[in-house]
C-alpha cells in the first residue's frame, strides 16, 4: 500500500484508507443504498485496499457495499 500511495494510485491519506475489516460482514442488503452514477464529481472518494484472498471470502453484503460507494480499490498481492 505504501508504494501505491507513493506513486499516486492512492491519494487518500493513509489514516483514511479502508480495509475489509471496515466492511460489515452481515449488513442487510436492503439497507445499503444503490449506486448513484449521478453523484457529483466533487464528492469524496474513499480508498479500499483488499487482497485477493480477502476478496475470495467477501459476503454479498460486503460486495454490495464496495460496489455502491465511490471507492478507489487497490489490490494487494
N, CA, C and O atoms as a Maestro MAE file, in Angstrom:
{
 s_m_m2io_version
 :::
 2.0.0
}

f_m_ct {
 s_m_title
 :::
 protein
 m_atom[308] {
  # First column is atom index #
  i_m_mmod_type
  r_m_x_coord
  r_m_y_coord
  r_m_z_coord
  i_m_residue_number
  s_m_chain_name
  s_m_pdb_residue_name
  s_m_pdb_atom_name
  i_m_atomic_number
  :::
  1 25 0.821 -1.173 0.000 1 A "UNK " " N  " 7
  2 3 0.000 0.000 0.000 1 A "UNK " " CA " 6
  3 2 0.871 1.245 0.000 1 A "UNK " " C  " 6
  4 15 0.506 2.249 -0.612 1 A "UNK " " O  " 8
  5 25 2.006 1.202 0.667 2 A "UNK " " N  " 7
  6 3 2.871 2.374 0.716 2 A "UNK " " CA " 6
  7 2 3.347 2.764 -0.682 2 A "UNK " " C  " 6
  8 15 3.435 3.951 -0.999 2 A "UNK " " O  " 8
  9 25 3.651 1.779 -1.513 3 A "UNK " " N  " 7
  10 3 4.092 2.077 -2.879 3 A "UNK " " CA " 6
  11 2 2.943 2.709 -3.660 3 A "UNK " " C  " 6
  12 15 3.147 3.691 -4.374 3 A "UNK " " O  " 8
  13 25 1.753 2.163 -3.533 4 A "UNK " " N  " 7
  14 3 0.587 2.721 -4.232 4 A "UNK " " CA " 6
  15 2 0.366 4.168 -3.809 4 A "UNK " " C  " 6
  16 15 -0.024 5.000 -4.629 4 A "UNK " " O  " 8
  17 25 0.605 4.467 -2.576 5 A "UNK " " N  " 7
  18 3 0.452 5.838 -2.103 5 A "UNK " " CA " 6
  19 2 1.563 6.725 -2.664 5 A "UNK " " C  " 6
  20 15 1.304 7.852 -3.084 5 A "UNK " " O  " 8
  21 25 2.795 6.223 -2.673 6 A "UNK " " N  " 7
  22 3 3.934 6.997 -3.166 6 A "UNK " " CA " 6
  23 2 3.808 7.355 -4.646 6 A "UNK " " C  " 6
  24 15 4.202 8.447 -5.053 6 A "UNK " " O  " 8
  25 25 3.267 6.451 -5.445 7 A "UNK " " N  " 7
  26 3 3.181 6.711 -6.885 7 A "UNK " " CA " 6
  27 2 1.838 7.325 -7.292 7 A "UNK " " C  " 6
  28 15 1.590 7.531 -8.480 7 A "UNK " " O  " 8
  29 25 0.982 7.614 -6.328 8 A "UNK " " N  " 7
  30 3 -0.250 8.331 -6.614 8 A "UNK " " CA " 6
  31 2 -1.444 7.489 -6.988 8 A "UNK " " C  " 6
  32 15 -2.468 8.032 -7.402 8 A "UNK " " O  " 8
  33 25 -1.345 6.165 -6.856 9 A "UNK " " N  " 7
  34 3 -2.514 5.320 -7.112 9 A "UNK " " CA " 6
  35 2 -3.559 5.579 -6.028 9 A "UNK " " C  " 6
  36 15 -4.752 5.687 -6.309 9 A "UNK " " O  " 8
  37 25 -3.092 5.676 -4.796 10 A "UNK " " N  " 7
  38 3 -3.950 6.028 -3.668 10 A "UNK " " CA " 6
  39 2 -3.536 7.420 -3.224 10 A "UNK " " C  " 6
  40 15 -2.386 7.647 -2.851 10 A "UNK " " O  " 8
  41 25 -4.486 8.353 -3.267 11 A "UNK " " N  " 7
  42 3 -4.188 9.717 -2.840 11 A "UNK " " CA " 6
  43 2 -4.845 10.053 -1.506 11 A "UNK " " C  " 6
  44 15 -4.599 11.115 -0.933 11 A "UNK " " O  " 8
  45 25 -5.666 9.158 -1.025 12 A "UNK " " N  " 7
  46 3 -6.298 9.322 0.275 12 A "UNK " " CA " 6
  47 2 -5.222 9.245 1.355 12 A "UNK " " C  " 6
  48 15 -4.316 8.418 1.250 12 A "UNK " " O  " 8
  49 25 -5.296 10.083 2.389 13 A "UNK " " N  " 7
  50 3 -4.330 9.943 3.484 13 A "UNK " " CA " 6
  51 2 -4.365 8.515 4.042 13 A "UNK " " C  " 6
  52 15 -5.435 7.921 4.179 13 A "UNK " " O  " 8
  53 25 -3.203 7.981 4.357 14 A "UNK " " N  " 7
  54 3 -3.097 6.594 4.835 14 A "UNK " " CA " 6
  55 2 -4.067 6.331 5.985 14 A "UNK " " C  " 6
  56 15 -4.642 5.245 6.064 14 A "UNK " " O  " 8
  57 25 -4.257 7.289 6.865 15 A "UNK " " N  " 7
  58 3 -5.150 7.089 8.013 15 A "UNK " " CA " 6
  59 2 -6.610 6.916 7.603 15 A "UNK " " C  " 6
  60 15 -7.414 6.409 8.385 15 A "UNK " " O  " 8
  61 25 -6.964 7.333 6.383 16 A "UNK " " N  " 7
  62 3 -8.348 7.226 5.912 16 A "UNK " " CA " 6
  63 2 -8.583 6.040 4.981 16 A "UNK " " C  " 6
  64 15 -9.714 5.818 4.549 16 A "UNK " " O  " 8
  65 25 -7.542 5.277 4.663 17 A "UNK " " N  " 7
  66 3 -7.687 4.107 3.786 17 A "UNK " " CA " 6
  67 2 -8.443 3.023 4.546 17 A "UNK " " C  " 6
  68 15 -8.161 2.759 5.715 17 A "UNK " " O  " 8
  69 25 -9.396 2.406 3.879 18 A "UNK " " N  " 7
  70 3 -10.226 1.360 4.490 18 A "UNK " " CA " 6
  71 2 -9.757 -0.027 4.067 18 A "UNK " " C  " 6
  72 15 -9.078 -0.202 3.055 18 A "UNK " " O  " 8
  73 25 -10.146 -1.004 4.883 19 A "UNK " " N  " 7
  74 3 -9.774 -2.405 4.662 19 A "UNK " " CA " 6
  75 2 -11.011 -3.268 4.819 19 A "UNK " " C  " 6
  76 15 -12.075 -2.768 5.182 19 A "UNK " " O  " 8
  77 25 -10.884 -4.551 4.553 20 A "UNK " " N  " 7
  78 3 -12.043 -5.453 4.624 20 A "UNK " " CA " 6
  79 2 -12.701 -5.422 6.001 20 A "UNK " " C  " 6
  80 15 -13.914 -5.602 6.115 20 A "UNK " " O  " 8
  81 25 -11.914 -5.198 7.034 21 A "UNK " " N  " 7
  82 3 -12.482 -5.153 8.387 21 A "UNK " " CA " 6
  83 2 -13.398 -3.951 8.594 21 A "UNK " " C  " 6
  84 15 -14.153 -3.906 9.565 21 A "UNK " " O  " 8
  85 25 -13.334 -2.975 7.685 22 A "UNK " " N  " 7
  86 3 -14.213 -1.811 7.768 22 A "UNK " " CA " 6
  87 2 -15.559 -2.041 7.081 22 A "UNK " " C  " 6
  88 15 -16.445 -1.189 7.158 22 A "UNK " " O  " 8
  89 25 -15.720 -3.178 6.412 23 A "UNK " " N  " 7
  90 3 -16.972 -3.508 5.735 23 A "UNK " " CA " 6
  91 2 -17.750 -4.495 6.602 23 A "UNK " " C  " 6
  92 15 -17.325 -5.639 6.763 23 A "UNK " " O  " 8
  93 25 -18.884 -4.068 7.162 24 A "UNK " " N  " 7
  94 3 -19.657 -5.003 7.972 24 A "UNK " " CA " 6
  95 2 -19.950 -6.291 7.203 24 A "UNK " " C  " 6
  96 15 -20.332 -6.252 6.033 24 A "UNK " " O  " 8
  97 25 -19.770 -7.406 7.857 25 A "UNK " " N  " 7
  98 3 -19.920 -8.727 7.258 25 A "UNK " " CA " 6
  99 2 -21.363 -9.036 6.891 25 A "UNK " " C  " 6
  100 15 -21.631 -9.674 5.873 25 A "UNK " " O  " 8
  101 25 -22.286 -8.582 7.721 26 A "UNK " " N  " 7
  102 3 -23.679 -9.008 7.556 26 A "UNK " " CA " 6
  103 2 -24.669 -7.844 7.512 26 A "UNK " " C  " 6
  104 15 -25.809 -7.988 7.953 26 A "UNK " " O  " 8
  105 25 -24.255 -6.716 6.994 27 A "UNK " " N  " 7
  106 3 -25.168 -5.573 6.864 27 A "UNK " " CA " 6
  107 2 -26.298 -5.978 5.920 27 A "UNK " " C  " 6
  108 15 -26.030 -6.462 4.820 27 A "UNK " " O  " 8
  109 25 -27.558 -5.790 6.328 28 A "UNK " " N  " 7
  110 3 -28.673 -6.192 5.462 28 A "UNK " " CA " 6
  111 2 -28.603 -5.497 4.095 28 A "UNK " " C  " 6
  112 15 -28.399 -4.285 4.012 28 A "UNK " " O  " 8
  113 25 -28.773 -6.277 3.040 29 A "UNK " " N  " 7
  114 3 -28.658 -5.755 1.679 29 A "UNK " " CA " 6
  115 2 -29.627 -4.608 1.418 29 A "UNK " " C  " 6
  116 15 -29.293 -3.666 0.698 29 A "UNK " " O  " 8
  117 25 -30.831 -4.681 2.000 30 A "UNK " " N  " 7
  118 3 -31.815 -3.636 1.739 30 A "UNK " " CA " 6
  119 2 -31.488 -2.317 2.445 30 A "UNK " " C  " 6
  120 15 -32.167 -1.317 2.214 30 A "UNK " " O  " 8
  121 25 -30.476 -2.299 3.290 31 A "UNK " " N  " 7
  122 3 -30.074 -1.056 3.956 31 A "UNK " " CA " 6
  123 2 -28.888 -0.381 3.254 31 A "UNK " " C  " 6
  124 15 -28.483 0.718 3.631 31 A "UNK " " O  " 8
  125 25 -28.345 -1.038 2.248 32 A "UNK " " N  " 7
  126 3 -27.212 -0.489 1.505 32 A "UNK " " CA " 6
  127 2 -27.767 0.273 0.312 32 A "UNK " " C  " 6
  128 15 -28.444 -0.316 -0.531 32 A "UNK " " O  " 8
  129 25 -27.494 1.577 0.225 33 A "UNK " " N  " 7
  130 3 -28.069 2.355 -0.873 33 A "UNK " " CA " 6
  131 2 -27.553 1.893 -2.231 33 A "UNK " " C  " 6
  132 15 -26.440 1.378 -2.345 33 A "UNK " " O  " 8
  133 25 -28.370 2.082 -3.248 34 A "UNK " " N  " 7
  134 3 -27.960 1.738 -4.613 34 A "UNK " " CA " 6
  135 2 -26.889 2.705 -5.084 34 A "UNK " " C  " 6
  136 15 -26.811 3.837 -4.605 34 A "UNK " " O  " 8
  137 25 -26.065 2.260 -6.022 35 A "UNK " " N  " 7
  138 3 -25.033 3.122 -6.590 35 A "UNK " " CA " 6
  139 2 -25.696 4.290 -7.296 35 A "UNK " " C  " 6
  140 15 -26.681 4.122 -8.015 35 A "UNK " " O  " 8
  141 25 -25.145 5.472 -7.083 36 A "UNK " " N  " 7
  142 3 -25.681 6.686 -7.692 36 A "UNK " " CA " 6
  143 2 -24.669 7.212 -8.698 36 A "UNK " " C  " 6
  144 15 -23.705 7.881 -8.325 36 A "UNK " " O  " 8
  145 25 -24.886 6.909 -9.965 37 A "UNK " " N  " 7
  146 3 -23.964 7.321 -11.019 37 A "UNK " " CA " 6
  147 2 -23.974 8.834 -11.225 37 A "UNK " " C  " 6
  148 15 -23.042 9.386 -11.809 37 A "UNK " " O  " 8
  149 25 -25.014 9.502 -10.751 38 A "UNK " " N  " 7
  150 3 -25.127 10.948 -10.915 38 A "UNK " " CA " 6
  151 2 -24.505 11.723 -9.760 38 A "UNK " " C  " 6
  152 15 -24.628 12.946 -9.688 38 A "UNK " " O  " 8
  153 25 -23.847 11.018 -8.870 39 A "UNK " " N  " 7
  154 3 -23.213 11.669 -7.731 39 A "UNK " " CA " 6
  155 2 -22.232 12.719 -8.237 39 A "UNK " " C  " 6
  156 15 -21.527 12.493 -9.221 39 A "UNK " " O  " 8
  157 25 -22.189 13.834 -7.583 40 A "UNK " " N  " 7
  158 3 -21.321 14.934 -8.010 40 A "UNK " " CA " 6
  159 2 -19.856 14.497 -8.051 40 A "UNK " " C  " 6
  160 15 -19.392 13.758 -7.183 40 A "UNK " " O  " 8
  161 25 -19.145 14.961 -9.064 41 A "UNK " " N  " 7
  162 3 -17.744 14.599 -9.232 41 A "UNK " " CA " 6
  163 2 -16.886 15.061 -8.066 41 A "UNK " " C  " 6
  164 15 -15.837 14.471 -7.809 41 A "UNK " " O  " 8
  165 25 -17.302 16.092 -7.358 42 A "UNK " " N  " 7
  166 3 -16.517 16.600 -6.237 42 A "UNK " " CA " 6
  167 2 -16.687 15.814 -4.956 42 A "UNK " " C  " 6
  168 15 -15.986 16.071 -3.977 42 A "UNK " " O  " 8
  169 25 -17.615 14.852 -4.941 43 A "UNK " " N  " 7
  170 3 -17.827 14.064 -3.730 43 A "UNK " " CA " 6
  171 2 -16.572 13.294 -3.373 43 A "UNK " " C  " 6
  172 15 -15.831 12.832 -4.241 43 A "UNK " " O  " 8
  173 25 -16.354 13.169 -2.087 44 A "UNK " " N  " 7
  174 3 -15.152 12.484 -1.599 44 A "UNK " " CA " 6
  175 2 -15.140 11.022 -2.018 44 A "UNK " " C  " 6
  176 15 -16.172 10.351 -2.021 44 A "UNK " " O  " 8
  177 25 -13.968 10.549 -2.365 45 A "UNK " " N  " 7
  178 3 -13.761 9.135 -2.667 45 A "UNK " " CA " 6
  179 2 -13.062 8.497 -1.488 45 A "UNK " " C  " 6
  180 15 -12.299 9.152 -0.779 45 A "UNK " " O  " 8
  181 25 -13.315 7.247 -1.285 46 A "UNK " " N  " 7
  182 3 -12.673 6.503 -0.221 46 A "UNK " " CA " 6
  183 2 -11.801 5.442 -0.853 46 A "UNK " " C  " 6
  184 15 -12.181 4.824 -1.847 46 A "UNK " " O  " 8
  185 25 -10.632 5.234 -0.276 47 A "UNK " " N  " 7
  186 3 -9.746 4.187 -0.782 47 A "UNK " " CA " 6
  187 2 -9.949 2.917 0.027 47 A "UNK " " C  " 6
  188 15 -10.075 2.956 1.251 47 A "UNK " " O  " 8
  189 25 -9.978 1.802 -0.670 48 A "UNK " " N  " 7
  190 3 -10.168 0.495 -0.061 48 A "UNK " " CA " 6
  191 2 -9.075 -0.420 -0.570 48 A "UNK " " C  " 6
  192 15 -8.882 -0.544 -1.780 48 A "UNK " " O  " 8
  193 25 -8.355 -1.064 0.341 49 A "UNK " " N  " 7
  194 3 -7.282 -1.976 -0.026 49 A "UNK " " CA " 6
  195 2 -7.719 -3.391 0.327 49 A "UNK " " C  " 6
  196 15 -8.056 -3.682 1.475 49 A "UNK " " O  " 8
  197 25 -7.709 -4.266 -0.677 50 A "UNK " " N  " 7
  198 3 -8.103 -5.666 -0.489 50 A "UNK " " CA " 6
  199 2 -7.057 -6.585 -1.096 50 A "UNK " " C  " 6
  200 15 -6.434 -6.255 -2.105 50 A "UNK " " O  " 8
  201 25 -6.872 -7.733 -0.476 51 A "UNK " " N  " 7
  202 3 -6.020 -8.759 -1.077 51 A "UNK " " CA " 6
  203 2 -6.920 -9.729 -1.836 51 A "UNK " " C  " 6
  204 15 -8.128 -9.776 -1.603 51 A "UNK " " O  " 8
  205 25 -6.334 -10.489 -2.730 52 A "UNK " " N  " 7
  206 3 -7.105 -11.484 -3.472 52 A "UNK " " CA " 6
  207 2 -7.756 -12.486 -2.543 52 A "UNK " " C  " 6
  208 15 -8.902 -12.879 -2.761 52 A "UNK " " O  " 8
  209 25 -7.043 -12.906 -1.509 53 A "UNK " " N  " 7
  210 3 -7.622 -13.886 -0.580 53 A "UNK " " CA " 6
  211 2 -8.774 -13.279 0.212 53 A "UNK " " C  " 6
  212 15 -9.719 -13.986 0.560 53 A "UNK " " O  " 8
  213 25 -8.712 -11.986 0.504 54 A "UNK " " N  " 7
  214 3 -9.832 -11.338 1.184 54 A "UNK " " CA " 6
  215 2 -11.049 -11.283 0.275 54 A "UNK " " C  " 6
  216 15 -12.178 -11.493 0.718 54 A "UNK " " O  " 8
  217 25 -10.811 -10.999 -1.002 55 A "UNK " " N  " 7
  218 3 -11.917 -10.932 -1.950 55 A "UNK " " CA " 6
  219 2 -12.637 -12.274 -2.057 55 A "UNK " " C  " 6
  220 15 -13.852 -12.313 -2.254 55 A "UNK " " O  " 8
  221 25 -11.906 -13.354 -1.930 56 A "UNK " " N  " 7
  222 3 -12.497 -14.694 -2.022 56 A "UNK " " CA " 6
  223 2 -13.437 -14.979 -0.857 56 A "UNK " " C  " 6
  224 15 -14.287 -15.863 -0.957 56 A "UNK " " O  " 8
  225 25 -13.301 -14.247 0.245 57 A "UNK " " N  " 7
  226 3 -14.114 -14.518 1.430 57 A "UNK " " CA " 6
  227 2 -15.239 -13.504 1.630 57 A "UNK " " C  " 6
  228 15 -16.000 -13.604 2.594 57 A "UNK " " O  " 8
  229 25 -15.349 -12.532 0.728 58 A "UNK " " N  " 7
  230 3 -16.341 -11.472 0.915 58 A "UNK " " CA " 6
  231 2 -17.772 -11.978 0.748 58 A "UNK " " C  " 6
  232 15 -18.068 -12.812 -0.107 58 A "UNK " " O  " 8
  233 25 -18.644 -11.441 1.599 59 A "UNK " " N  " 7
  234 3 -20.066 -11.790 1.539 59 A "UNK " " CA " 6
  235 2 -20.769 -10.914 0.497 59 A "UNK " " C  " 6
  236 15 -20.203 -9.933 0.015 59 A "UNK " " O  " 8
  237 25 -22.000 -11.276 0.160 60 A "UNK " " N  " 7
  238 3 -22.791 -10.455 -0.760 60 A "UNK " " CA " 6
  239 2 -22.943 -9.037 -0.203 60 A "UNK " " C  " 6
  240 15 -22.911 -8.061 -0.954 60 A "UNK " " O  " 8
  241 25 -23.105 -8.936 1.089 61 A "UNK " " N  " 7
  242 3 -23.249 -7.634 1.717 61 A "UNK " " CA " 6
  243 2 -21.990 -6.787 1.520 61 A "UNK " " C  " 6
  244 15 -22.084 -5.606 1.184 61 A "UNK " " O  " 8
  245 25 -20.829 -7.377 1.725 62 A "UNK " " N  " 7
  246 3 -19.579 -6.635 1.555 62 A "UNK " " CA " 6
  247 2 -19.378 -6.227 0.096 62 A "UNK " " C  " 6
  248 15 -18.929 -5.115 -0.183 62 A "UNK " " O  " 8
  249 25 -19.709 -7.124 -0.834 63 A "UNK " " N  " 7
  250 3 -19.583 -6.778 -2.254 63 A "UNK " " CA " 6
  251 2 -20.492 -5.605 -2.606 63 A "UNK " " C  " 6
  252 15 -20.080 -4.686 -3.315 63 A "UNK " " O  " 8
  253 25 -21.720 -5.637 -2.114 64 A "UNK " " N  " 7
  254 3 -22.649 -4.545 -2.432 64 A "UNK " " CA " 6
  255 2 -22.144 -3.234 -1.853 64 A "UNK " " C  " 6
  256 15 -22.268 -2.185 -2.485 64 A "UNK " " O  " 8
  257 25 -21.574 -3.287 -0.653 65 A "UNK " " N  " 7
  258 3 -21.018 -2.075 -0.059 65 A "UNK " " CA " 6
  259 2 -19.895 -1.514 -0.923 65 A "UNK " " C  " 6
  260 15 -19.811 -0.303 -1.127 65 A "UNK " " O  " 8
  261 25 -19.047 -2.375 -1.423 66 A "UNK " " N  " 7
  262 3 -17.932 -1.938 -2.272 66 A "UNK " " CA " 6
  263 2 -18.449 -1.365 -3.584 66 A "UNK " " C  " 6
  264 15 -17.945 -0.346 -4.058 66 A "UNK " " O  " 8
  265 25 -19.436 -2.002 -4.167 67 A "UNK " " N  " 7
  266 3 -19.909 -1.603 -5.489 67 A "UNK " " CA " 6
  267 2 -20.866 -0.418 -5.484 67 A "UNK " " C  " 6
  268 15 -21.176 0.119 -6.548 67 A "UNK " " O  " 8
  269 25 -21.337 0.000 -4.326 68 A "UNK " " N  " 7
  270 3 -22.270 1.115 -4.280 68 A "UNK " " CA " 6
  271 2 -21.658 2.392 -3.709 68 A "UNK " " C  " 6
  272 15 -22.323 3.427 -3.661 68 A "UNK " " O  " 8
  273 25 -20.419 2.331 -3.282 69 A "UNK " " N  " 7
  274 3 -19.726 3.502 -2.748 69 A "UNK " " CA " 6
  275 2 -18.611 3.854 -3.705 69 A "UNK " " C  " 6
  276 15 -18.024 2.967 -4.324 69 A "UNK " " O  " 8
  277 25 -18.314 5.107 -3.834 70 A "UNK " " N  " 7
  278 3 -17.225 5.524 -4.723 70 A "UNK " " CA " 6
  279 2 -15.898 5.239 -4.028 70 A "UNK " " C  " 6
  280 15 -15.409 6.035 -3.226 70 A "UNK " " O  " 8
  281 25 -15.338 4.097 -4.354 71 A "UNK " " N  " 7
  282 3 -14.060 3.672 -3.791 71 A "UNK " " CA " 6
  283 2 -12.982 3.709 -4.853 71 A "UNK " " C  " 6
  284 15 -13.247 3.485 -6.034 71 A "UNK " " O  " 8
  285 25 -11.775 3.992 -4.429 72 A "UNK " " N  " 7
  286 3 -10.589 3.672 -5.205 72 A "UNK " " CA " 6
  287 2 -10.155 2.349 -4.603 72 A "UNK " " C  " 6
  288 15 -9.859 2.294 -3.409 72 A "UNK " " O  " 8
  289 25 -10.107 1.296 -5.376 73 A "UNK " " N  " 7
  290 3 -9.747 -0.015 -4.837 73 A "UNK " " CA " 6
  291 2 -8.340 -0.364 -5.280 73 A "UNK " " C  " 6
  292 15 -8.000 -0.274 -6.460 73 A "UNK " " O  " 8
  293 25 -7.534 -0.762 -4.319 74 A "UNK " " N  " 7
  294 3 -6.161 -1.191 -4.577 74 A "UNK " " CA " 6
  295 2 -6.056 -2.629 -4.103 74 A "UNK " " C  " 6
  296 15 -6.345 -2.932 -2.946 74 A "UNK " " O  " 8
  297 25 -5.646 -3.503 -4.988 75 A "UNK " " N  " 7
  298 3 -5.497 -4.912 -4.627 75 A "UNK " " CA " 6
  299 2 -4.072 -5.180 -4.197 75 A "UNK " " C  " 6
  300 15 -3.119 -4.802 -4.879 75 A "UNK " " O  " 8
  301 25 -3.937 -5.842 -3.046 76 A "UNK " " N  " 7
  302 3 -2.620 -6.232 -2.556 76 A "UNK " " CA " 6
  303 2 -2.275 -7.593 -3.107 76 A "UNK " " C  " 6
  304 15 -3.145 -8.454 -3.244 76 A "UNK " " O  " 8
  305 25 -1.037 -7.789 -3.416 77 A "UNK " " N  " 7
  306 3 -0.576 -9.091 -3.908 77 A "UNK " " CA " 6
  307 2 0.141 -9.805 -2.802 77 A "UNK " " C  " 6
  308 15 0.615 -10.924 -2.996 77 A "UNK " " O  " 8
  :::
 }
 m_bond[307] {
  # First column is bond index #
  i_m_from
  i_m_to
  i_m_order
  :::
  1 1 2 1
  2 2 3 1
  3 3 4 2
  4 3 5 1
  5 5 6 1
  6 6 7 1
  7 7 8 2
  8 7 9 1
  9 9 10 1
  10 10 11 1
  11 11 12 2
  12 11 13 1
  13 13 14 1
  14 14 15 1
  15 15 16 2
  16 15 17 1
  17 17 18 1
  18 18 19 1
  19 19 20 2
  20 19 21 1
  21 21 22 1
  22 22 23 1
  23 23 24 2
  24 23 25 1
  25 25 26 1
  26 26 27 1
  27 27 28 2
  28 27 29 1
  29 29 30 1
  30 30 31 1
  31 31 32 2
  32 31 33 1
  33 33 34 1
  34 34 35 1
  35 35 36 2
  36 35 37 1
  37 37 38 1
  38 38 39 1
  39 39 40 2
  40 39 41 1
  41 41 42 1
  42 42 43 1
  43 43 44 2
  44 43 45 1
  45 45 46 1
  46 46 47 1
  47 47 48 2
  48 47 49 1
  49 49 50 1
  50 50 51 1
  51 51 52 2
  52 51 53 1
  53 53 54 1
  54 54 55 1
  55 55 56 2
  56 55 57 1
  57 57 58 1
  58 58 59 1
  59 59 60 2
  60 59 61 1
  61 61 62 1
  62 62 63 1
  63 63 64 2
  64 63 65 1
  65 65 66 1
  66 66 67 1
  67 67 68 2
  68 67 69 1
  69 69 70 1
  70 70 71 1
  71 71 72 2
  72 71 73 1
  73 73 74 1
  74 74 75 1
  75 75 76 2
  76 75 77 1
  77 77 78 1
  78 78 79 1
  79 79 80 2
  80 79 81 1
  81 81 82 1
  82 82 83 1
  83 83 84 2
  84 83 85 1
  85 85 86 1
  86 86 87 1
  87 87 88 2
  88 87 89 1
  89 89 90 1
  90 90 91 1
  91 91 92 2
  92 91 93 1
  93 93 94 1
  94 94 95 1
  95 95 96 2
  96 95 97 1
  97 97 98 1
  98 98 99 1
  99 99 100 2
  100 99 101 1
  101 101 102 1
  102 102 103 1
  103 103 104 2
  104 103 105 1
  105 105 106 1
  106 106 107 1
  107 107 108 2
  108 107 109 1
  109 109 110 1
  110 110 111 1
  111 111 112 2
  112 111 113 1
  113 113 114 1
  114 114 115 1
  115 115 116 2
  116 115 117 1
  117 117 118 1
  118 118 119 1
  119 119 120 2
  120 119 121 1
  121 121 122 1
  122 122 123 1
  123 123 124 2
  124 123 125 1
  125 125 126 1
  126 126 127 1
  127 127 128 2
  128 127 129 1
  129 129 130 1
  130 130 131 1
  131 131 132 2
  132 131 133 1
  133 133 134 1
  134 134 135 1
  135 135 136 2
  136 135 137 1
  137 137 138 1
  138 138 139 1
  139 139 140 2
  140 139 141 1
  141 141 142 1
  142 142 143 1
  143 143 144 2
  144 143 145 1
  145 145 146 1
  146 146 147 1
  147 147 148 2
  148 147 149 1
  149 149 150 1
  150 150 151 1
  151 151 152 2
  152 151 153 1
  153 153 154 1
  154 154 155 1
  155 155 156 2
  156 155 157 1
  157 157 158 1
  158 158 159 1
  159 159 160 2
  160 159 161 1
  161 161 162 1
  162 162 163 1
  163 163 164 2
  164 163 165 1
  165 165 166 1
  166 166 167 1
  167 167 168 2
  168 167 169 1
  169 169 170 1
  170 170 171 1
  171 171 172 2
  172 171 173 1
  173 173 174 1
  174 174 175 1
  175 175 176 2
  176 175 177 1
  177 177 178 1
  178 178 179 1
  179 179 180 2
  180 179 181 1
  181 181 182 1
  182 182 183 1
  183 183 184 2
  184 183 185 1
  185 185 186 1
  186 186 187 1
  187 187 188 2
  188 187 189 1
  189 189 190 1
  190 190 191 1
  191 191 192 2
  192 191 193 1
  193 193 194 1
  194 194 195 1
  195 195 196 2
  196 195 197 1
  197 197 198 1
  198 198 199 1
  199 199 200 2
  200 199 201 1
  201 201 202 1
  202 202 203 1
  203 203 204 2
  204 203 205 1
  205 205 206 1
  206 206 207 1
  207 207 208 2
  208 207 209 1
  209 209 210 1
  210 210 211 1
  211 211 212 2
  212 211 213 1
  213 213 214 1
  214 214 215 1
  215 215 216 2
  216 215 217 1
  217 217 218 1
  218 218 219 1
  219 219 220 2
  220 219 221 1
  221 221 222 1
  222 222 223 1
  223 223 224 2
  224 223 225 1
  225 225 226 1
  226 226 227 1
  227 227 228 2
  228 227 229 1
  229 229 230 1
  230 230 231 1
  231 231 232 2
  232 231 233 1
  233 233 234 1
  234 234 235 1
  235 235 236 2
  236 235 237 1
  237 237 238 1
  238 238 239 1
  239 239 240 2
  240 239 241 1
  241 241 242 1
  242 242 243 1
  243 243 244 2
  244 243 245 1
  245 245 246 1
  246 246 247 1
  247 247 248 2
  248 247 249 1
  249 249 250 1
  250 250 251 1
  251 251 252 2
  252 251 253 1
  253 253 254 1
  254 254 255 1
  255 255 256 2
  256 255 257 1
  257 257 258 1
  258 258 259 1
  259 259 260 2
  260 259 261 1
  261 261 262 1
  262 262 263 1
  263 263 264 2
  264 263 265 1
  265 265 266 1
  266 266 267 1
  267 267 268 2
  268 267 269 1
  269 269 270 1
  270 270 271 1
  271 271 272 2
  272 271 273 1
  273 273 274 1
  274 274 275 1
  275 275 276 2
  276 275 277 1
  277 277 278 1
  278 278 279 1
  279 279 280 2
  280 279 281 1
  281 281 282 1
  282 282 283 1
  283 283 284 2
  284 283 285 1
  285 285 286 1
  286 286 287 1
  287 287 288 2
  288 287 289 1
  289 289 290 1
  290 290 291 1
  291 291 292 2
  292 291 293 1
  293 293 294 1
  294 294 295 1
  295 295 296 2
  296 295 297 1
  297 297 298 1
  298 298 299 1
  299 299 300 2
  300 299 301 1
  301 301 302 1
  302 302 303 1
  303 303 304 2
  304 303 305 1
  305 305 306 1
  306 306 307 1
  307 307 308 2
  :::
 }
}
